[in-house]
Amino acid sequence: MLLGFCEDYKRVVVNARHELILIRPRNDYNCLVGNPATEPEIELFKVQWRMPHVALNEINKLSMLRALESGRYLSISFRSWDLYEYPLLQNTTKHSWAVKTATQLEKPRYVIFALQTGRKNVMSQDVSVFDDCNLSNVKVYLNSDFYPYGDLNLDFGKKGYAVLFDMYARFRKAYYGIDSFEYKILSYSGGILPRAYSLPKIHKLNCPFRLIISSIDSLLYVLATFIHDVISKNVPKSVYNIDNSFQLVKRLKGTRFEIEHVLISMDVVSLFTNILTDLAIESIDKRWNFVRDKVNISKDEFILGVQALEALGFQPLFYFRYVNDIVMAVPKNLVNFTLETFNSLHDRLKFALEFDDDKINFLDITIINNNNLIEFNWYHKPTYLGRYLKFLLIHPLSQKRGIIIYKTDRAFLLSDPKYHQQNFERIVSTLLKNDYPIDLIFNTINARLKILIKVRYNRKNQVRKSRGTVLLGLYYLIFQKFQMNSKELVKPLILN
């Protein structure tokens, strides 16, 4: 027997006494089907009430003990339902039903009125289905006020009950936090089984397979997408999270090694087939205060990576994560300890480690330790073939220019100036192999570089202006004319 009356508690109930009273009806007509000649009987020998027990970690346990020792009251929000039944409805066109709601909790917020005919204590009938009973109008009186103000004028025979559906939709929006459109999407009943694919990593040792699970059009895909949207829109990202290579270069620019560190990269082995349900629920539970105001569901942050960082016992020089890939700089004598710490988080979560004293490849950049100063270079995997959209194919010219701009941005922004020449030579060589005209290549690269240099120049000016430095920024041609006219007025002229 599953009792679903405890699922709406918003907080964990601590040291509170609960009492469950099981009231058995006089007969078992609603749960038994038998021959009237041999009347069946049921005897209950034992009833168990299983309540979940929550085991807190050390950090949360300490804060919970402090709250209990303080003696302050803990607010527990919950939902309460009162069921009132009118068993024998009179055969009249109008009927008044007085219901007294003398509760000490709070005033009722919703009144749900439903009718049933011939379903009670009948095993063959579905008691979760309600009947219209030719209802034409209904009003709820609260003292001197009544709702709704106008008549409903219902006609179920002619399907004239749109106003009832609108009332139900507004109730659903207020109670569950979803509108009609979201409800229609979430009520998806079809679906297929998720499909599994494997991608060989030919650039890795022993050519392992990357397992890919495609859940598109599966039964729970719509629900998972809805939950993902709610969480991603309301839960702030971790400070260690990066979205792309450009962000990583920007955050690590100018970083220096103070002691002897090595660069390491860790990758979760088969992450998407080993995502633990209990850890996922725990992660959402610890972040639920960010989502609480956005949805009408309640629950009471430490991400797995943060827990691992705390368990390390030292502060890495830097730590960044992109999905299931991690890059960090740790002392050379603590590399194995770092791997063991991450692998001890859970039996099903294991990490593969790559490290080098001087450089490490992460995403599409190479992080280089050059005399304790971090440098960057554009990186291509060994599987890179240099195949792009052929220029001779019938595609818009804008798409082909976009490929040149895409490669120019990466060569310029993801590498230090000392590597620019070799990267641009590689771009030109690759594009020529894809039949791109040499004039189009150089014209597009030059135009894009002017924009990138101008943007970088303007950013530097903004930083210097914020520090109180007065600058005189001029283009070269304008400066020549200005110098001729202002030679007598301006003796020392410094351009920054």
C-alpha positions in Angstrom: 0.0 0.0 0.0 1.5 3.4 -1.0 0.3 6.5 0.8 1.0 9.7 -1.0 0.1 12.3 1.6 3.7 13.1 2.7 5.1 14.2 -0.7 4.3 17.9 -0.3 6.4 18.7 2.7 8.8 21.5 1.8 11.3 20.8 4.7 12.7 17.8 6.5 10.7 17.2 9.7 13.2 16.9 12.6 12.3 15.3 16.0 8.6 15.6 15.3 6.2 12.9 16.3 3.9 11.5 13.6 0.8 9.4 14.1 -0.8 7.4 11.3 -4.4 6.3 11.8 -5.7 3.7 9.4 -9.5 3.7 9.3 -10.9 0.6 7.7 -14.4 0.7 6.1 -17.1 -1.6 7.1 -16.8 -3.6 3.9 -14.3 -4.3 1.2 -16.5 -3.7 -1.9 -14.1 -1.1 -3.3 -11.2 -3.5 -3.5 -12.6 -7.0 -4.0 -14.4 -8.8 -6.8 -15.9 -12.2 -5.9 -18.9 -14.5 -6.2 -21.8 -13.4 -3.9 -22.2 -17.1 -3.0 -18.8 -17.2 -1.4 -18.2 -13.8 0.2 -14.5 -13.0 0.3 -12.8 -11.8 3.5 -9.6 -10.0 4.2 -7.7 -10.1 7.5 -5.0 -7.5 8.3 -2.3 -8.9 10.6 0.3 -6.1 10.3 0.5 -2.6 9.0 3.9 -0.9 8.4 4.6 2.8 7.7 7.8 3.3 5.9 9.3 6.8 6.3 12.5 7.8 4.5 15.5 8.5 6.7 17.9 11.3 5.6 21.6 11.0 6.4 23.3 14.3 6.4 26.9 14.9 5.5 29.2 16.5 8.0 28.8 20.1 6.8 25.0 20.0 6.8 24.9 18.0 10.0 26.9 20.7 11.8 24.5 23.4 10.7 21.5 21.3 11.6 22.8 20.6 15.1 23.3 24.3 15.7 19.8 25.0 14.6 18.4 22.3 17.0 20.6 23.5 19.9 19.4 27.1 19.4 15.9 26.1 20.3 14.3 28.3 17.7 11.1 27.3 15.8 11.6 25.7 12.4 8.9 26.6 9.9 7.4 23.7 8.0 5.3 24.5 5.0 2.9 21.8 3.8 -0.3 21.4 1.9 -3.5 20.2 3.7 -6.5 18.7 2.1 -10.0 18.4 3.6 -12.4 16.0 2.0 -16.1 16.6 2.4 -18.6 14.0 1.0 -22.3 14.4 0.4 -23.3 10.7 -0.2 -27.0 11.1 -1.2 -27.6 14.1 -3.5 -31.2 15.1 -3.7 -33.1 14.8 -7.0 -33.6 18.6 -7.4 -32.6 21.3 -9.8 -31.1 23.5 -7.1 -29.2 22.4 -4.0 -27.3 24.2 -1.2 -24.5 22.5 0.7 -23.1 24.1 3.8 -19.5 23.2 4.5 -17.7 24.4 7.7 -13.9 24.9 7.4 -12.9 25.7 10.9 -9.2 24.9 10.6 -6.4 26.4 12.7 -3.9 26.2 9.9 -5.0 28.8 7.4 -7.9 29.7 5.2 -8.6 27.5 2.3 -7.3 28.7 -1.1 -9.0 26.3 -3.5 -12.4 24.6 -3.6 -12.7 21.6 -5.9 -16.2 20.4 -6.5 -16.7 17.0 -8.2 -19.7 14.7 -8.9 -19.8 10.9 -9.2 -22.6 8.4 -10.0 -22.5 4.7 -9.3 -18.7 4.5 -8.6 -18.3 4.2 -4.9 -17.6 0.7 -3.6 -17.8 -0.7 -7.1 -14.6 -2.5 -8.1 -15.3 -2.5 -11.8 -15.7 1.3 -11.9 -12.8 3.8 -12.0 -13.2 6.1 -9.0 -10.7 8.5 -10.4 -13.2 9.5 -13.1 -15.9 12.1 -12.4 -19.3 12.7 -14.0 -21.0 15.8 -15.1 -24.5 14.9 -13.9 -26.0 17.6 -16.2 -24.6 20.3 -14.1 -25.4 23.8 -15.4 -24.2 26.2 -12.8 -22.2 26.2 -9.5 -21.3 29.0 -7.0 -19.2 29.1 -3.9 -20.3 31.4 -1.1 -17.7 32.7 1.4 -19.6 34.7 3.9 -21.0 37.6 1.8 -18.8 37.0 -1.2 -19.5 34.4 -3.9 -17.5 33.0 -6.8 -17.8 33.2 -9.8 -19.7 36.4 -10.1 -21.6 35.4 -13.2 -23.5 32.2 -14.2 -21.5 29.5 -15.9 -24.4 28.4 -18.2 -22.9 24.9 -18.7 -24.3 22.5 -21.2 -22.4 19.2 -21.3 -24.7 17.7 -24.0 -23.6 20.4 -26.4 -20.0 20.5 -25.1 -20.5 23.9 -23.6 -18.0 23.7 -20.7 -15.1 25.9 -22.0 -15.4 28.1 -18.9 -14.8 25.1 -16.6 -11.7 24.2 -18.6 -10.4 27.8 -18.2 -11.0 27.7 -14.5 -9.1 24.4 -14.3 -6.3 25.7 -16.4 -5.9 28.8 -14.1 -6.0 26.5 -11.0 -3.3 24.2 -12.6 -1.1 27.3 -13.3 -1.4 28.5 -9.7 -1.1 25.1 -8.0 1.5 23.3 -10.1 3.3 26.2 -11.7 2.7 25.2 -15.4 0.5 26.7 -18.0 -1.7 25.0 -20.5 1.0 24.9 -23.2 3.5 23.2 -20.8 0.8 20.8 -19.6 0.0 19.8 -23.1 3.7 19.1 -23.8 4.3 17.2 -20.5 1.2 15.0 -21.1 3.1 13.3 -23.9 2.1 9.6 -23.9 4.0 8.2 -27.0 7.6 7.6 -27.4 10.3 5.1 -28.4 13.1 3.5 -26.5 16.4 5.5 -26.3 19.0 4.6 -28.8 22.6 3.9 -28.0 25.5 4.8 -30.3 29.3 4.4 -30.0 32.0 6.7 -31.4 35.5 5.3 -31.6 38.2 7.5 -30.2 40.9 6.7 -32.7 43.3 9.3 -31.2 43.2 7.6 -27.8 45.2 4.6 -26.6 43.5 1.3 -27.4 40.8 3.1 -29.4 38.1 3.2 -26.7 34.5 3.8 -27.6 32.5 6.8 -26.5 29.0 5.7 -25.7 26.2 8.2 -26.8 22.7 7.8 -25.6 20.0 9.5 -27.8 16.9 10.1 -25.8 15.1 12.2 -28.4 11.4 11.1 -28.8 11.7 8.8 -25.8 9.0 8.6 -23.2 10.7 10.8 -20.6 12.5 13.1 -23.0 9.9 15.9 -22.7 9.8 15.7 -18.9 13.6 15.7 -18.7 13.8 18.7 -21.0 11.3 20.6 -18.9 13.2 19.9 -15.7 16.5 20.9 -17.4 15.1 24.2 -18.5 13.8 25.0 -15.0 17.2 24.2 -13.4 19.4 25.9 -16.1 17.4 29.1 -16.0 17.4 29.5 -12.3 20.5 27.8 -10.8 23.6 30.0 -11.2 26.6 28.4 -12.8 29.6 27.3 -10.8 32.5 29.7 -10.7 34.7 26.8 -12.1 32.5 26.3 -15.1 33.5 27.5 -18.6 31.4 27.7 -21.7 34.1 27.6 -24.4 37.8 27.9 -25.1 37.7 31.7 -25.5 36.4 32.0 -21.9 39.2 29.8 -20.6 41.9 31.8 -22.4 40.5 35.0 -21.0 40.4 33.8 -17.4 43.9 32.2 -17.5 45.6 35.0 -19.4 48.7 36.2 -17.5 48.6 33.4 -14.8 52.0 32.6 -13.3 53.2 29.5 -11.5 54.4 30.3 -8.0 55.8 26.9 -7.2 56.5 23.8 -9.2 53.2 22.7 -10.7 52.2 20.3 -13.5 49.2 20.7 -15.8 46.7 17.8 -15.7 43.5 17.0 -17.5 40.8 14.6 -16.2 37.9 13.1 -18.0 35.0 11.1 -16.5 34.9 7.6 -17.9 31.5 7.0 -19.5 29.8 9.9 -17.7 26.4 9.7 -19.3 25.9 6.0 -18.6 27.0 6.4 -14.9 25.0 9.4 -13.8 23.8 8.5 -10.4 20.1 9.2 -9.6 20.8 9.8 -5.9 23.6 12.3 -6.6 21.5 14.1 -9.2 18.6 14.4 -6.8 21.0 15.6 -4.0 22.5 18.2 -6.3 19.1 19.6 -7.2 18.0 19.5 -3.6 21.0 21.6 -2.5 20.3 24.2 -5.2 16.5 24.3 -4.8 16.5 27.7 -3.1 17.3 29.2 -6.5 14.4 27.5 -8.1 11.8 27.9 -5.3 10.5 31.3 -6.5 10.2 30.2 -10.1 8.1 27.0 -9.8 5.4 26.0 -7.4 7.4 23.1 -6.1 9.5 23.2 -2.9 12.7 21.5 -1.6 15.4 22.6 0.6 25.2 23.8 -3.2 27.9 22.0 -3.3 28.6 20.4 -6.6 30.6 17.2 -6.8 33.7 19.0 -8.1 33.6 21.4 -5.1 33.3 18.5 -2.7 36.4 17.0 -4.4 38.3 20.2 -4.1 37.5 20.3 -0.4 38.7 16.8 0.0 42.0 17.5 -1.7 43.3 19.5 1.3 45.1 22.1 -0.9 44.1 24.8 -3.3 45.0 24.1 -6.9 46.5 27.0 -8.9 43.4 26.9 -11.1 40.5 24.5 -11.7 38.0 24.7 -14.6 35.4 22.3 -15.8 33.7 21.9 -19.2 30.9 19.3 -19.0 32.9 16.2 -18.0 36.4 17.5 -18.8 38.5 19.1 -16.1 41.8 21.0 -16.3 43.8 22.1 -13.3 47.3 22.8 -12.1 48.5 20.9 -9.0 51.8 20.4 -7.3 53.9 17.7 -9.1 54.1 15.5 -6.0 50.3 15.4 -5.6 49.2 14.2 -9.0 48.4 10.7 -7.9 46.7 11.9 -4.8 44.5 14.2 -6.8 43.4 11.3 -9.1 42.7 9.1 -6.1 40.6 11.8 -4.4 38.4 12.3 -7.4 38.0 8.5 -7.9 36.9 8.1 -4.3 33.8 10.3 -4.7 31.7 7.3 -5.9 32.3 3.7 -7.0 30.7 4.3 -10.4 32.5 7.6 -11.1 36.0 7.1 -12.4 38.4 9.6 -14.0 41.1 9.2 -16.6 44.2 11.4 -16.1 46.5 13.0 -18.5 49.3 15.2 -17.4 52.5 16.9 -18.6 55.1 19.1 -17.0 55.0 21.8 -19.7 51.8 21.6 -21.7 48.3 20.0 -21.7 45.6 19.9 -24.4 42.2 21.0 -23.3 39.2 21.6 -25.7 40.8 23.2 -28.8 43.7 24.9 -27.0 47.1 23.9 -25.8 48.0 25.3 -22.4 51.8 25.8 -22.2 54.0 26.4 -19.1 56.8 28.6 -20.4 59.1 29.6 -17.6 56.2 29.6 -15.0 54.1 31.8 -17.3 51.0 30.4 -19.1 50.8 30.6 -22.9 48.2 29.4 -25.3 48.2 27.9 -28.8 45.4 26.7 -31.1 45.2 22.9 -30.9 43.9 20.3 -33.4 43.2 16.7 -32.5 45.1 14.0 -34.3 41.9 13.1 -36.1 41.8 16.6 -37.7 41.7 16.3 -41.5 41.2 19.9 -42.6 38.0 19.2 -44.5 35.6 22.1 -44.6 32.8 23.3 -46.9 34.2 23.2 -50.4 34.2 26.5 -52.2 32.9 25.0 -55.4 29.7 23.7 -53.7 26.5 25.6 -54.3 26.2 27.3 -50.9 25.9 31.0 -50.1 29.1 33.0 -50.1 28.3 34.2 -46.6 28.7 30.6 -45.3 32.1 30.3 -46.9 33.2 33.7 -45.5 31.9 32.4 -42.1 34.3 29.5 -42.2 37.3 31.9 -42.8 36.1 34.2 -40.0 35.6 31.1 -37.7 39.2 30.0 -38.3 40.6 33.5 -38.0 39.0 34.1 -34.7 40.5 30.9 -33.3 43.9 31.5 -34.6 44.0 35.1 -33.3 42.1 34.7 -30.0 43.2 31.2 -28.8 46.9 31.6 -29.3 49.6 34.0 -28.2 51.3 36.3 -30.8 54.3 34.1 -31.1 52.1 31.4 -32.6 50.1 33.5 -35.0 52.3 33.1 -38.0 52.2 29.3 -38.0 48.4 29.2 -37.3 47.6 31.6 -40.2 49.9 29.7 -42.5 47.9 26.5 -41.6 44.6 28.4 -42.3 45.7 29.5 -45.7 47.0 26.0 -46.6 43.8 24.3 -45.4 41.5 26.7 -47.3 43.5 26.4 -50.5 43.0 22.6 -50.3 39.3 23.2 -50.1 39.4 25.3 -53.3 39.1 28.7 -51.7 40.4 31.6 -53.9 43.6 33.2 -52.5 42.1 36.7 -52.8 39.0 35.8 -50.8 41.1 34.2 -48.1 43.4 37.2 -47.6 40.7 39.9 -47.9 38.4 38.1 -45.4 41.3 37.5 -43.0 42.5 41.1 -43.2 39.0 42.5 -42.7 38.4 40.3 -39.7 41.8 41.1 -38.1 41.0 44.8 -38.3 37.8 44.2 -36.4 39.5 42.0 -33.8 42.4 44.5 -33.3 40.0 47.4 -33.0 37.9 45.6 -30.4 41.0 44.7 -28.3 42.3 48.3 -28.6 39.0 49.7 -27.5 38.9 47.4 -24.5 42.4 48.5 -23.4 41.3 52.1 -23.7 38.3 51.5 -21.5 40.5 49.8 -18.9 43.0 52.7 -18.9 40.2 55.3 -18.8 38.8 53.6 -15.8 42.2 54.0 -14.1 42.2 57.8 -14.8 44.6 57.8 -17.7 43.9 60.4 -20.4 44.5 59.0 -23.9 44.6 60.5 -27.4 43.6 57.8 -29.8 44.0 58.6 -33.5 44.2 56.7 -36.8 47.5 57.0 -38.7 46.1 59.2 -41.5 44.3 61.5 -39.2 47.3 61.8 -37.0 49.5 62.9 -39.9 47.1 65.9 -40.6 46.8 66.6 -36.9 50.6 66.7 -36.5 51.0 69.2 -39.3 48.5 71.6 -37.7 49.5 71.2 -34.1 53.3 71.0 -34.3 53.6 74.4 -32.7 51.0 73.7 -30.0 51.9 70.2 -29.0 55.5 69.5 -28.3 55.5 66.1 -26.7 52.9 63.8 -28.1 52.5 60.3 -26.7 50.2 57.8 -28.3 49.0 54.9 -26.2 
